[in-house]
Amino acid sequence: MGPEGEQVGIVSIGEALRLAQDSELDLVEVAPMARPPVAKLMDYGKFKYEAAQKARESRRNQALTVIKEMRLRLKIDPHDYETKKGHVERFLKGGDKVKITVMFRGREQSRPEMGYRLLQRLAADVTELGVVESNPKQDGRNMVMVIAPHKNAQALQQQAQAAAQSAQAQAAAQSAKARAENDEKPEEQAPTA
């Protein structure tokens, strides 16, 4: 007997197939390149299902890095700037990196320092949510900067969501308890004459 109560040994293919049929299992070749090839008696459907579950679990635990992009113009209106800044904050709270692009047109290309100042201003405005991953760089007609969320930003957001859900659950439980108490109270009957 091998590990996990498995029988280890060399068996002919016919005998292995007979053993598989007798025990209502499948004969699965697990190491075809080995000499002699290695086969195993198992429930193949259950094996495939468990493998799919493990793959799904490993994908769920992976941190998927998404890069969102926000485009600005050099002559941006204050209200538009606040709106775009709000979007950047939302992306950073969601745990996504943000690529901010300032687009230059015509004569604006001769004033890259204004674009640099705009990007620095935005970075300073969202400094509590993220950190500048790559400093502003001129890329043809555009200037690009990448802001990444702080390491613990996503964990803090998940904790806040969990706290909100537990508060909702407690409130629902209390209202259900109050309803149940109201239903259990015997109604006062008026004395009959």
C-alpha positions as a printed NumPy array, in Angstrom:
array([[  0.   ,   0.   ,   0.   ],
       [  1.243,   3.448,  -0.893],
       [  0.324,   6.853,   0.509],
       [ -3.393,   7.51 ,   1.109],
       [ -4.201,   3.755,   1.022],
       [ -3.425,   3.454,  -2.692],
       [ -2.252,   0.126,  -4.02 ],
       [  1.118,   0.492,  -5.716],
       [  2.358,  -2.067,  -8.197],
       [  2.534,  -3.099, -11.826],
       [ -0.789,  -4.42 , -13.117],
       [ -1.782,  -5.37 , -16.655],
       [ -4.131,  -3.044, -18.522],
       [ -6.881,  -5.664, -18.674],
       [ -6.74 ,  -6.296, -14.936],
       [ -6.676,  -2.543, -14.221],
       [ -9.775,  -2.027, -16.387],
       [-11.526,  -4.906, -14.591],
       [-10.65 ,  -3.39 , -11.193],
       [-12.019,  -0.025, -12.38 ],
       [-15.311,  -1.586, -13.515],
       [-15.668,  -3.593, -10.283],
       [-15.204,  -0.496,  -8.122],
       [-17.257,   1.753, -10.495],
       [-14.329,   4.128, -10.966],
       [-12.362,   5.367, -13.975],
       [ -8.854,   4.285, -14.966],
       [ -6.956,   7.552, -15.514],
       [ -3.41 ,   7.766, -16.893],
       [ -1.647,  10.348, -14.709],
       [  1.942,  10.041, -15.972],
       [  2.007,   8.827, -19.596],
       [  5.718,   9.566, -20.125],
       [  6.873,   7.436, -17.199],
       [  8.19 ,   3.925, -17.871],
       [  5.952,   2.055, -17.223],
       [  3.06 ,   4.58 , -17.585],
       [  1.303,   5.41 , -14.33 ],
       [ -2.477,   5.084, -14.087],
       [ -4.823,   5.66 , -11.175],
       [ -8.315,   4.479, -10.263],
       [-10.455,   7.542,  -9.497],
       [-13.795,   9.184, -10.103],
       [-12.763,  11.323, -13.085],
       [-15.798,  13.651, -12.914],
       [-15.079,  14.433,  -9.265],
       [-11.384,  14.96 , -10.091],
       [-12.227,  17.45 , -12.897],
       [-14.708,  19.265, -10.648],
       [-12.177,  19.641,  -7.814],
       [ -9.496,  20.831, -10.266],
       [-11.905,  23.465, -11.621],
       [-12.737,  24.587,  -8.066],
       [ -9.025,  24.945,  -7.212],
       [ -8.411,  26.933, -10.413],
       [-11.36 ,  29.221,  -9.662],
       [-10.147,  29.768,  -6.092],
       [ -6.628,  30.627,  -7.247],
       [ -8.015,  33.107,  -9.802],
       [-10.158,  34.723,  -7.117],
       [ -7.123,  35.238,  -4.874],
       [ -5.077,  36.891,  -7.618],
       [ -4.853,  40.653,  -7.488],
       [ -5.952,  41.88 , -10.885],
       [ -4.217,  45.152, -11.724],
       [ -6.36 ,  47.411, -13.852],
       [ -5.091,  50.678, -15.272],
       [ -7.777,  53.308, -15.752],
       [ -7.055,  56.347, -17.876],
       [ -8.069,  59.954, -17.329],
       [ -7.417,  62.582, -20.003],
       [ -7.095,  66.273, -19.241],
       [ -6.555,  69.342, -21.35 ],
       [ -4.211,  72.124, -20.355],
       [ -7.021,  74.721, -20.309],
       [ -9.365,  72.748, -18.056],
       [-12.258,  74.491, -16.317],
       [-12.192,  74.33 , -12.48 ],
       [-15.48 ,  72.387, -12.352],
       [-14.249,  69.912, -14.983],
       [-11.042,  69.477, -13.001],
       [-13.028,  68.659,  -9.839],
       [-15.136,  66.128, -11.756],
       [-12.081,  64.404, -13.223],
       [-10.385,  64.456,  -9.823],
       [-13.473,  62.752,  -8.379],
       [-13.179,  60.004, -11.   ],
       [ -9.494,  59.526, -10.168],
       [-10.352,  59.271,  -6.466],
       [-13.044,  56.681,  -7.205],
       [-10.599,  54.6  ,  -9.273],
       [ -7.956,  54.74 ,  -6.538],
       [-10.505,  53.764,  -3.86 ],
       [-11.411,  50.789,  -6.046],
       [ -7.766,  49.681,  -5.997],
       [ -7.008,  50.529,  -9.643],
       [ -4.003,  52.386, -11.001],
       [ -4.75 ,  55.592, -12.901],
       [ -2.863,  56.857, -15.937],
       [ -3.384,  60.606, -16.266],
       [ -2.717,  62.143, -19.652],
       [ -2.511,  65.872, -20.356],
       [ -3.069,  66.519, -24.063],
       [ -1.33 ,  69.473, -25.69 ],
       [ -2.576,  71.137, -28.874],
       [ -0.933,  73.711, -31.086],
       [  1.01 ,  76.331, -29.149],
       [  0.348,  74.507, -25.859],
       [  3.203,  72.157, -26.813],
       [  5.694,  74.947, -26.173],
       [  4.535,  75.149, -22.505],
       [  5.095,  71.658, -21.031],
       [  5.763,  73.165, -17.585],
       [  2.064,  74.079, -17.331],
       [  1.107,  70.454, -17.922],
       [  3.665,  69.362, -15.342],
       [  2.133,  71.774, -12.793],
       [ -1.376,  70.47 , -13.55 ],
       [ -0.282,  66.871, -12.984],
       [  1.54 ,  67.807,  -9.76 ],
       [ -1.575,  69.599,  -8.524],
       [ -3.709,  66.511,  -9.193],
       [ -1.148,  64.268,  -7.477],
       [ -1.181,  66.554,  -4.434],
       [ -5.008,  66.528,  -4.346],
       [ -5.196,  62.705,  -4.238],
       [ -2.11 ,  62.089,  -2.107],
       [ -4.134,  60.459,   0.718],
       [ -5.491,  57.821,  -1.7  ],
       [ -2.513,  57.123,  -3.938],
       [  1.131,  57.621,  -4.666],
       [  2.828,  58.718,  -7.899],
       [  4.199,  55.566,  -9.495],
       [  5.759,  57.215, -12.528],
       [  6.54 ,  60.914, -12.639],
       [  5.196,  63.092, -15.475],
       [  6.931,  62.388, -18.79 ],
       [  6.52 ,  64.121, -22.127],
       [  5.314,  61.65 , -24.757],
       [  4.921,  63.473, -28.065],
       [  1.88 ,  65.726, -27.756],
       [  0.955,  64.247, -24.375],
       [  2.355,  64.28 , -20.86 ],
       [  1.708,  61.094, -18.88 ],
       [  1.783,  60.256, -15.165],
       [  0.674,  57.068, -13.336],
       [ -0.795,  57.083,  -9.826],
       [ -1.123,  53.808,  -7.906],
       [ -3.326,  53.279,  -4.851],
       [ -1.707,  52.873,  -1.466],
       [ -1.074,  49.233,  -0.539],
       [ -3.691,  49.212,   2.218],
       [ -6.365,  51.226,   0.37 ],
       [ -8.138,  48.159,  -0.982],
       [ -7.99 ,  46.38 ,   2.387],
       [ -9.474,  49.435,   4.11 ],
       [-12.277,  49.578,   1.543],
       [-13.066,  45.872,   2.035],
       [-13.146,  46.376,   5.822],
       [-15.526,  49.316,   5.416],
       [-17.813,  47.243,   3.156],
       [-17.788,  44.342,   5.623],
       [-18.626,  46.703,   8.5  ],
       [-21.508,  48.22 ,   6.507],
       [-22.868,  44.763,   5.653],
       [-22.7  ,  43.617,   9.283],
       [-24.469,  46.814,  10.388],
       [-27.22 ,  46.156,   7.841],
       [-27.529,  42.555,   9.019],
       [-27.788,  43.678,  12.656],
       [-30.437,  46.252,  11.779],
       [-32.434,  43.628,   9.855],
       [-32.158,  41.196,  12.774],
       [-33.345,  43.843,  15.243],
       [-36.326,  44.795,  13.086],
       [-37.241,  41.107,  12.665],
       [-37.002,  40.626,  16.434],
       [-39.19 ,  43.674,  17.035],
       [-41.78 ,  42.375,  14.547],
       [-41.735,  38.96 ,  16.223],
       [-42.255,  40.535,  19.656],
       [-45.199,  42.556,  18.346],
       [-46.765,  39.421,  16.874],
       [-46.398,  37.457,  20.13 ],
       [-48.125,  40.024,  22.375],
       [-51.607,  38.817,  23.228],
       [-54.232,  41.291,  22.218],
       [-56.065,  42.794,  25.119],
       [-59.66 ,  41.834,  24.985],
       [-62.393,  44.06 ,  26.225],
       [-64.363,  42.588,  29.118],
       [-67.576,  40.998,  27.971],
       [-70.742,  42.058,  29.723]])
